[in-house]
Amino acid sequence: MKLFSNTFEQPIGMKGKWHSDVFKNTNPMVLELGCGRGEYTIGLSSLFLDKNFIGIDLKGSRLWKGAKLCHLQHRTNTAFLRSRVELIESYFEPGEVAEIWITFPDPQPRDKWEKKRLTSMEFLDLYKRILKPGGLLHLKTDNTFLYHYTLELLTHKNIDITFYSDDVYSLPEVAPELNIETTYEKKFKALGETIKYIQFKL
């Protein structure tokens, strides 16, 4: 991955420089957390050519596939960052990020693991520090527990929920960005799991 110009591993000194040094434009920047192979990041970047996308994951073996595809296709609006989600404040300035997608994260169901959930208050406070005011967050998950946990937390904290559904594909019209299917999502659907979605603002 070190040979790919679109891939970064815990880059020092990148805060505030993604637009100028990587994307060469001022288009809104969108993060996908726990992007895995980058399938959703790539899907979003294909739909929205007027936005910049960064897929973030810790495991290089996952990132490699998406990073290689984007490198070969010379996608100028797509990049990848190898890092723990907990460290993203080290790489982005306040207000540098326009949107965040959280796609099929580990639900961390045990009570003692609550702080590890990517929609816990600890993480929401972290996202708020790098998001533009009114920046959107998206959660897409197959996990019923995480879906209800997140809805209840957002409601309790009076956080603005702009849209939610406990069965995305049953909607009369599915937005293109919600119609992107990753390998894991196809497996969940094949097992009979419904796909849930929450859109909200901090």
C-alpha angles and dihedrals in degrees: 000000000000087000092059115094090207097057128082131186114205091320116204117219098017097118109122093002104087094096096045102035104031112023098025092216142074098242117139113278122226127192128206111201118212090009096171109188091001096247095137093042089053092045092053094045089053092053098043111042090167092065134066120231132202120188113205127199137145098223114079093197088064097044094048096075096053094039092052093049093051091045092053092045092048092231105184096190098054132078138158133221124198106212145109113271089234089067100051092106086067091063105037131056124226109283094010094115124068101188141006127207121199107192124188097330124182103275093215091210100188116095092233089058096055094111089058093060110107089225096049118120090254091060094040089056088051093051091048090059094059100033125093113248107281092014115163127243124197128198118191116179145149091212115105093195094054092044094054093039090055094046092050093047093049091047093048091050093046091240114166109257106195099180140354140172134179091207113032096181093054091064116112089240124019116209112238092242090056093048093068109113124201124200091258093048091054089052092050092049091049088056090055098257117148117227115238129201137190127184117192146155129228 
